[in-house]
Amino acid sequence: MSIADSRPSTLFTVKETLTSVVIAFVLAFVARGFVVEAFLIPTGSMAPTLLGQHMKMRADNSGYAWDVGPWDFDAAGNPLAIQGGRSRINPQTNRVERAGGGPIIVTDPMSRAPSTGPTGEGLSNVPLMAGDRIFVLKYLYSIFDPNRFDVAVFKNPRDPGVNYIKRLVGLPGEQVALIDGDVFTRKPTPDDATGGPPLLRGSSRADSWSLPGWQIARKPEIAQRAMWQPVFNSEYTPLDALAGKPGFINPWQGEASDSGWQIARRRSYLHGPGAGTLTWNAVQWPISDAYAYNELPPPRLRPRSYPVSDVAVSFGLLPQSPKIDASVVVTTRGHQFRIGIFQGSRAKIESRVFEATAEWTTLAEGELSSPLPADRVTNLEFWHVDQSLSLWVEGSRVLTADYDWTPAERVQNALNLSMKEVAEGPSDMLTDASRYPQAGVRIDLVSDQGYELFRVSLARDIHYQAAVYGIVENGQPHSRQGEPAMATHPSQTPTLGPDQFFACGDNSPASLDLRLMDAPDPWVSRQFDDDMGVIPRQLLIGRAFFVYFPSIRTSHNLPVPDFGRMRWIW
């Protein structure tokens, strides 16, 4: 047989190729239908964890880059009417323009100064970026139960033709409470008596937060690291400040009597021998749940913001002597919490009632595996979050302690209100942001030699806001307008059934989530569940796990993804 005779026929090759293509298509459709499906994020309710349409901003003065929601549409896709004209998308350039108005000027989160273009007149022709494209693992929840704080995709109970993406915070069989930004849960018992008409499956009563069995829901480390929101980092100190020009107010300030600090015109903070304290300037830099993403064009205002007390302080420490004390003190909720390393090797976590004469109570202590070195930088983190305190050295948790306040104790300590006052007070009592005090944060260091701090930063946790039902959907009033929103008041405590879930958006001030939803669509009520403010299990699609094609925009008629933001979703 010749070589030519041994070659497959052209007909056979074509047939084999077509068969392979058909099989590939079939497998792709099967995977899409039953395994993995791609979704596009349309809005910013999960920002900045996941981005909908947005504008990318960068401040030349500080070098900081961040994302801002589009100025041409609100979260519901409605055009915004702006004084002096309205912004629009130029169809030729796909860029945001202010029709009849001025340039786009937003606030740099790291300097609190207006971010303008090279001419100082603002930014124009800002590209409009598309939302993140994500992969969702479908039908995972048919095999495994969802975990708390999963980022899940589900059919909107109000409009089942629309997919929503939020973070699961309440699981089947639980009662859920959102208090001072944190999540509390409880398993109801047969002894629970109904103090009024049931709002959901089970009961909801005016004193529900005083019942036994409540526990705070603490986030796992991987989710918490994804949910920290940066407030300031000394690496982004503006160039003008480094050059000695006035205008920038550093949020970290040394005591007036302490001449040992060298902070001005620096991105690292240097101190000579002795004690040094850096105090966070909460007057000029309030720690709140405001998002740079939510900055809207004037005259529209940002959503209401609340003080946040769950914070993380981090810095790189370079001591000239291994015998050094380095601690962070957080003052909040009528208490002080201190997390520190003493004499370079002894780790300790303490608390006390916030009084000048109160003694510190040790919550946890232990020895580091090795003392802090004097010849290199050690990265330290100090966390106060979810009623828990943690010390981290080089990314590893070396000490932790919890304080397990009940919802009633949390309200009393954070707001100086009793549950009786909350139950008998106005419905919007817990939504009054002025009742929540600002947290105080300071860094204390002591050494007989000098020390230097690098990348001094503060981040805050996601804060689930209290709210009151209002006009939230398509300009229509909520059926319970004026009442406290779901899970944000003891009288609106959801009791989840065996196949119900509760979820909130990471961008809580601008998220239409289960706190604020009205009664479900009639079809959902008939087929699955008629309870308001819950997700029936049948409407869960799957868990979002990867951003595979982030922030697509059009440049010269070609889609250009930001590959640097490809990431796992936690």
Stockholm file with secondary structure:
# STOCKHOLM 1.0

chainA/1-570         MSIADSRPSTLFTVKETLTSVVIAFVLAFVARGFVVEAFLIPTGSMAPTLLGQHMKMRADNSGYAWDVGPWDFDAAGNPLAIQGGRSRINPQTNRVERAGGGPIIVTDPMSRAPSTGPTGEGLSNVPLMAGDRIFVLKYLYSIFDPNRFDVAVFKNPRDPGVNYIKRLVGLPGEQVALIDGDVFTRKPTPDDATGGPPLLRGSSRADSWSLPGWQIARKPEIAQRAMWQPVFNSEYTPLDALAGKPGFINPWQGEASDSGWQIARRRSYLHGPGAGTLTWNAVQWPISDAYAYNELPPPRLRPRSYPVSDVAVSFGLLPQSPKIDASVVVTTRGHQFRIGIFQGSRAKIESRVFEATAEWTTLAEGELSSPLPADRVTNLEFWHVDQSLSLWVEGSRVLTADYDWTPAERVQNALNLSMKEVAEGPSDMLTDASRYPQAGVRIDLVSDQGYELFRVSLARDIHYQAAVYGIVENGQPHSRQGEPAMATHPSQTPTLGPDQFFACGDNSPASLDLRLMDAPDPWVSRQFDDDMGVIPRQLLIGRAFFVYFPSIRTSHNLPVPDFGRMRWIW
#=GR chainA/1-570 SS CCHHHHSCCHHHHHHHHHHHHHHHHHHHHHHHHHTEEEEECCSSTTTTTSCCSEEEEECTTTCCEEEECCSSBCTTSCBCCCTTCEEEEETTTTEEEEETSCCBCEECTTTCSEECCTTSSCBCSEEEECCCEEEEEETGGGTSCCCTTCEEEEEETTEEEEEEEEEEEECTTCEEEEETBEEEEECCCTTCCCCSSCSSSSCCCTTGGGSTTCEECCCCHHHHHHHCEEEEEGGGCCHHHHTTCSCCCCSEEECTTCTTEECTTCSSEEECSEEEEEEECTTTSCCBSCCGGGCCCTTSCCCCCCBCCCEEEEEEEEESSSCEEEEEEEEETTEEEEEEEETTTEEEEEEEESCTTCCCEEEEEEECSSCCCSSSCEEEEEEEETTEEEEEETTEEEEEEECCCCHHHHHHHHHCCCHHHHHHSCTTGGGCGGGSCCCEEEEEEEESSCEEEEEEEEEECCCBCCCBCCEEETTEECTTTTSBCTTSSGGGCCBCCTTEEEEECSSGGGCCCTTTCCSCCHHHHHHTCCCTTCEEGGGEEEEEEEEEECSCEEETTEEECCGGGCEECC
#=GC SS_cons         CCHHHHSCCHHHHHHHHHHHHHHHHHHHHHHHHHTEEEEECCSSTTTTTSCCSEEEEECTTTCCEEEECCSSBCTTSCBCCCTTCEEEEETTTTEEEEETSCCBCEECTTTCSEECCTTSSCBCSEEEECCCEEEEEETGGGTSCCCTTCEEEEEETTEEEEEEEEEEEECTTCEEEEETBEEEEECCCTTCCCCSSCSSSSCCCTTGGGSTTCEECCCCHHHHHHHCEEEEEGGGCCHHHHTTCSCCCCSEEECTTCTTEECTTCSSEEECSEEEEEEECTTTSCCBSCCGGGCCCTTSCCCCCCBCCCEEEEEEEEESSSCEEEEEEEEETTEEEEEEEETTTEEEEEEEESCTTCCCEEEEEEECSSCCCSSSCEEEEEEEETTEEEEEETTEEEEEEECCCCHHHHHHHHHCCCHHHHHHSCTTGGGCGGGSCCCEEEEEEEESSCEEEEEEEEEECCCBCCCBCCEEETTEECTTTTSBCTTSSGGGCCBCCTTEEEEECSSGGGCCCTTTCCSCCHHHHHHTCCCTTCEEGGGEEEEEEEEEECSCEEETTEEECCGGGCEECC
//
